[in-house]
Amino acid sequence: MNKKLFTLLVILMSLSLIGIIFLQAYFINNSLETKEGQFSFNVKKALNYTTTQLADNEYKKYVKALNKIISEGRDPDTTAIRNITVYKQDNTTNQIIVYNTGILEENFKVPSLIDLNVDSLDLSNFKGKTTTKIYDNNVFAGDMVTSNEQSFEKVLNMDKLQKATFETQYKSEIKNTPIHQRVTSFDIKNLLSKKLKEDNIDIDFEFAIFHNNIGTKIQSNNFDQSLIPLLGVPIFLDDNDESDFMLFINFPERKKFIVSSIIGVTLLAMLFTLIIIIAYTSALYQLIKQRKISQMKSDFINNMTHEFKTPIATINLALDAIRNPKIISDKEKVLRYLQMIKEENKRMNAQVENVLRISQLQKKQLNISKDRYKLHDLIEDAITHVELIVEDRKGYIKTHFNAVKSSVLANQTYFTNVIVNVLDNAVKYSNESPQIDIYTENVGNNILLSIKDQGKGMNKAVQKRIFEEFYREHTGNVHNVKGHGLGLSNVKRIVDNHQGIVSVESEKGKGSTFIIKLPLIA
């Protein structure tokens, strides 16, 4: 898969995932708004039901009270029933006389330092008031009141015109009655609770009746006008279908109730979205990792091709030379070419063994046996593998053994290869004659081995990745340094296996120092 196609696939997959997340958020938000609307609708319905029931109950109560007064033959101009409009038929004048007797009171409770339970500070409101209106009896068609025979059912069974006139007059007069005499908080709470529970709204609520935006005595104990949204409807409409009174309701736990209604679906949606994100991230990580490994393996194959190409070419040239009639008769030259073939074959075998060792290290299948060795002896042994190359390039390797104790638990073959690998890198990455210094010192119960060169060095980014598998510093199209990028990764694995630590300190253009820390043994 080429880089452009890979990038396009990653972008498309990422955009798809982001789209899914936004869709989930949109549907959750839409569900929340729907629940909000449904909740408000049900509350409004409960409020309308409550106000209608309260108005109907008041009207029925009014008609019953009227019927009782007339049936008892009492004088309508009495204070026995406050704020009740009473109708009486005058047979001699063919008129109906309407009386209203009561005490005017304020709807509002005025707070004071001493609560005397006084409704208003306006003394004029404590005066009794009686109003009298006279209507032509024809308005009620003579059927509204018939002395003591008037009954509640008869009032309710008036014809439309009679009933409309009766109700209009009733509403006109009753609106002067203080609100706390018309309804109680208990009645409102019962009616609201009943209707709200029918719509599965079973949470605490607070309510209040306001008169021209001012709170009246009819309200629950903890009503908070500042809670938003505050839902309300008019209550006790007058003969013009208007009212100065509003019944408001609020729910302190409204948000919690609405959210709880969709919390199950929301959590499931979030869970599935999280699973998709985790799966996508994991798949993308594996895809990038596999692509990286694929690229590394391609580099590895290319580098290995370079490693085998030279000895194979040398062997072919040597074989061609031996087959030459002039050469085959020359025993000295034949032996020379045979020795070259043997050396190049040995070199290829060493490369194969190296690859096999790498494979075993990667699979962690090596069972490395360890014995007691002097680290200084292992260093001296490793130096013999590279000193001819260093001398050929007019360089040097110097040892500075400052450690008094150097006994470690190690595998001679593998740890010698570790040191050889580091020394080999120091030689490869030296432009001029290799200049290598090896230091040892004791630090506590450990021994530090430092291998310092004067080579090219490396920047911070390279230092962070130098021990990764297949990693090699990019040098453009220059391939003067052979290798397959696995040497230092093997160094780290073997040092880790020896309970040690390997690190590097380097500066571009000023060389590198590899530091290996190993525990000492007594």
N, C-alpha and C positions, 0 to 999 in steps of 0.2 A: 504494500500500500504506500503510494507516494505521500509526501508531506502535505501537499495541498488538499488531497482527498481526505486525509486523516484530520486535518484542521477543520475542514468543512463539516465532517461528521460530528466532531466534538462540538462545534458551534450549534449545529442543528439539534443535537441531543440536549445541549444545555438550554437552548431556547424553548424546546418542548417541555423540559422539566420546569422551567420558570413559568411557562404558560399554565401548566397543570397546577402549580402552587397558587397562581393568581386566580385561576378558576375556582379552586377550593375556597380561597378567601372570599371571592365574590359570592358563591353560593351560601357560605356561612353567614356573611353579612346580609344577604337577601333573606335568608331564613329568619334572622334576627329581626329585620325590619317587618317581615310578615307577621311574626309573633307579636311585635309591638303594636302593629295595626289591629290585629285580632284582639289583643288585650284591651286596647282603647275602645274598640267597638263594643265588646262585652261589658265594659265598665259603663259606657254611655247608655247601653241598653238597661243595665241595672239601675242607673240613675233615673232614666225616664220611667221605668216601671215603678220605682219608689215614689217619685213625685206624683205620678198618676194615682197610685193607691192612696197616698196621703190626702190628695184633693178629693177623691171619691169618698174616703172615710169621713172627712170633715163635712162634706155635703150631706151624707147620710145622717151623720150625727146632728147636723143642723135641722134637718127635716124632722127627725125624731123628737128633738127638743121643742120644735114648733108645734108638733102634733100633741105633745104632752101638755103644753100650756093651754092650748085651745080645748083639749079634752077635759081639763080640770076647771075650765070656766074662769080662769084667773085673768085679772086685769093686765093687759099687755104692757102697760106703763109701769113696770116694776123692775127692781134690781135683782130679782130672784135669779135671772139668767143674764149674765153680763155679756155685752157685745153679741147679742142675738137679735136678728131682725125678726119681728113678729107681725103677722098679717091678721087683720080682723075685718070681717065683712059688716058693713052698716046697711041693714035691710031698708031702712027708711030713706036713705039718700042714694041707694044703689051704688055705693062706693066701697073701695077697700082702703083701709087706713094702715099705713106701714109705720111701725114704731121701732126705734133702735135705742136701747138703753145700755150704757156701759161706762167704763172709766178709761180714759185715754192714757196709755202708758208708752214709754219709749221701748224700742226693741233692744237698745244697747245697754250694756252694763258698764257704768262709769267707775273706774277704779278709784279708791280713796284710801287714805291712811287708816281710817276706821270703817270697816265694811258693815254698813247698816242694812245691807240687802235692799237698798233703795234703787229703783229703776232709773230715775233721772233726777237731776238737780233742778229741773224746771217745775216750780210749784204749780204752774197753771195746768200741768198735765194730770193733776190729782183731782180736778173738778169733774163732777159727774156730767155726762152729756146725754141728752135724749133728743133724737131727731124724729120728726113725723113727716111722712109724705102721704099724699092722698091720690089714689088712682081711680079712674073710672072702672067700675066692676066689669064693664064689657070687655076690658082688656083680657080678663081671665075667663070670660064666657060663663061666669057664674058657677064654675065648677071647682074653683081652687079651694075655697073655704066654705063649709056649711056648718057653722056653729061647732058643737061638740062632736058631731059625727065625722069630722075630718079625720082621715086615717093616713098613715104613712104610705100605704100602697097607693092611695088615691093621688097623693102628690107626685109619686113616681110615675103614675100612669096618665099624666096630663097629655094632651095632644101637643104636637111640636111647637106651636106658637105659644101656648100657655107655658110650657116647660122652658122654652127659650127666654121668655120674659121673666119668669120666676128666677131662673139661674142668673140672668143678667143683673137683676136687682140684688140677688144674694151676693154675687161677686163684688158688686159695687160697694155694698155695705160691709162685708166681712173683711175687706182689705185694711180697714182701720184698726182691726184687732191686732195687738202685739203678737209677734211671731211665736214667742214662747208660750202663748196661750192657745195657739193653733196646732202645735206639734211638739213632741218630746224627742229627745236624743235617743231614748230607748226604742221608740217606734221606727225611727230612721235606721238605726243600727240593725234591727231585726229584719226589716224589709231588704236592706242592702245585702246583708249576709245571706239571706235566703236566695236572692237572685244570683249573686256572685257564685255561690256554691253550685248552682245549677250549671254554670259554665266552667266548673272546675277551677275557680279562683278562690283558693282557701288560704289566704294570707291576711295578716293584720292590715287594717286600713284606718284612716282618720278622716273625719268629715266635719263640715261646718256650713252654716247658712249665713250668707252675707247680705246686707241690705245696702244697696248703692255703694258696693265695694268696702263696706265697713262690717267687721265681724259682729254677729249678734250673740245672744246668750246660748243659742243652740249650736253647740259644737262639742266634739269629743275632747278628752283631756289633753291629748298630745298632738293636736292638729298643728301642722307647721305650714304656713302659707308660702314659705320660701321653697318648698320642694317642687321640682319641675319634673314632668308636666303635672299641672293642676287641672283636673277635669271637672267641669261643672255644667249644670243645666238650670233653667229657670224653674221656680217652684211657686205654686199658688198663683196661676195666671188670673188676671182680672177680666172684666167683660170685654176688653179690647185685646185679649190674648197677650197681654204684656204683664211684666212683673218686675218689681224692684228687688226681688229676692232671688238669690242664686244658691243652689245646693252644690257645694264643692266636695271633692274627695281626693285624697292622695294616698299613696302606698309607700311607706318607708323602705320596704324590701322589694319594690317593683322590679328593679334591674336584676336582682338576684333570682327572682321568680322566673322572669322571662328567659334569662340565660340558662337556668336549670332545665327549662323545657326542651332545650336543644343541645344540652351538654353531652348527651350520649352520642348523638350523631356527629357532633363537633369533634369529640375525642377520637371517634373511629376514623373520621376524615383526616385528623392530624396524625393518627397512628399510621394509616396507610400512606400518607404523604411522606412521613418520616422514613418508612420502609423503602419507598421509592427513591428517596434522596440517598439513603445509605447504600441501596443496591446500585444506584447510578454512580455514586462516588467510588464504590468498590470496583465496579466494572471499568470505569474510566481509569482508575489507578492501575488496574491489571492490564488494561489495554496499552497505557503509556509505558508501563513496565515491560510488557512483552515486546512492544515496538523498540524500546531501548535495548533490551536483550538481543533482539533480532539484529539491530544495528551493530551492537557490540560483537555478536557472533560473526557478522559479515567482516568486521574489522579484524577479528581474530583469524578468520580463514585467510584473509588477504595477507596478514602478517605471517601466518604459518607458511603460506605459499612462498613468500620471500625467503623464509628460513630454509625450506626444502629445495628451492629452485637452484641455489648456488651449488650445494653438494651434488645434486643430480646432474647438473651441467658439467661439473668437474669430473664426475664418474664417466659420463658419456664421452667427454674429450679424452680421458685416459684410455678408455676401451678402444676408441677409434685409433688412438696412437699405437696401441699394442698390436692392432690388426694390420698396421702398416708393415709391409715386408722388410723395409729398411730398419724398423725399430725392433721387430720381433727377434731379429738375430742379435740385437744388442742386449745382452743379459742384464747389464747394469741399469739401462733405461727401463727395461721391463720391470725389474724389481722396484725401481723408483715409482713407476706408474701404479704398480700393484699396491705399494705402500700408501699412495695417495688415495686409491680406491678404498683401502681398508680404513684410512682415517676419516674419509668423508662418510663412509657407511657407519662408522662408529659415531660420528656426529649426528647423523640422522636417527640412529637408535637412541641417542641421548635425548633428542627432541621428542621422540615417541614416548620415552619413559617420563619425560617432563610433563607431557600432556596427560598421561595416565595418572601421574601423581596429583596433578591439578584436579582431575576428575574425582579422585578419591578424597581429596581435601574438601571439595565442594559438597560431596555427599556425606562428609564427616564419618567416613568408613575406616579411617586410619586408626589403628591401634598402636599408638606410639609408646614403645617401652623406653623408660628413662633410667639412667644410672648416674652415679656421682662423677662429675668431671670438673676440671679446672677451666674456667671460662677463658683464661689466658691461653691455654693449650688449644682450645677450639679456634680461637682467633688466629693463632699462628698457623694452624692447619689450613684455615680458609685463605690466608694470605698467599700460600703456595699455589693456589689455583689461579690467581690473577696477576702474580708478580711478574711473570714473563711478558704479559701484555703491557703492563705498566712500564716495564723497562724498555720494551720496544718503542713505546711512545715517549721515551725520555722523561718519565715521571718518577714519582716515589710514593712509598707507603711507610709512614713512621708510626711507631707504637709508643704510647705514653701510659704505661701500666702503673697507675697511682693507687690502685686498690690493693690493700693488704690481704684481704680475704677474697677468694674468687671461686670457691666451691659451689657448684649449682647442680640441681637435678635436671638432666637434659638427655635428649637423644642425640648422640654424636652426629649421625648422618644428617638428620633434619636441621639441627641447629647450625651445623657447619654450612649447610645450604642457605640458611637465613643470612649469615654473615657474608657469604659469597655473593648472594643476590644484591645485597646493599652495596658491596664493593664494586660489583659489576655495573650497577647504575651510576656510581660515582665516576667510573672510567668512561662509560658511554656518554655521559652528559658533561664531559670536560672538553671544551673546545681546544685548549692548548694541552700541554703535558699534564697528565693527572697528578694532582698534589693532594694526597689523602693522609689525614692524621687520625689515629685511633686512640681514644682515651678510655680509661676505666677509673672508677672511684667508688668507695663505699659510702652509702648513705643509709644510716640506721642498719636494718637487717637486710638491706638490698645492695645490689651492685648495679651501677650504671655503666652501660657501654655506649660511647658516643663515637660516631664515624663522621668525620667532617671533611668535606671536599671544597675545592675552589672553582666549582663548575658554574653552569648557567644559572642555577637557583630556580625558584618558582614563586609565583604570586600567591596571595591568600586563597583565592578561589581554587587553584590547583592543589594546594596543601590540604584543603578540606576533602578532596576526592581522591587523593593519591593512593589510598588503600582500597579503593573500590575495584571490583572485578572488571577486567577488560579496559579499564580506564587508562588512557594515555593522553598526555598534553598535546593539543593540536599544534602542529608546526607547519600548517599550510600544505604545500605539495612536497615538502622536504622529507625524505624517508631515509636519512643517513643513519638514524638510530633504529636498529632492529629490535624486535621483541613483540610479544602478544598481549601486553598489558595485564599479565596475571602474576608477575613476580612479587610485587609488593603486597598484593592481596593475600598471597600464600605466606609471605613473611608475617603478616598480621595474624593469620590463622594459627601458624605454628607457635608464635610468641604467646598468643592467648592460651594455646594448649599447654604451654609451660608456665601458666599463671603469671605471665609477664605483661608488660605494657610497652607498646612501641609508638613513638611520636616523631614529628619532624619540625625543625625550625629552619626557615629559609627566607632568603631575600633575593629578588630577581637580580641576576648579574653578579651576585656575591657569594654564590655557593649554598650548600645545604648541610645540615647536621641531623643525622638520624640518631635517635636516642632510644635504647632498649633497656628497660628496667626489669631485673629478675630477682626473685627472692634467694637469699643465701641459705645454705644448709650447714649445719655444724660439722 
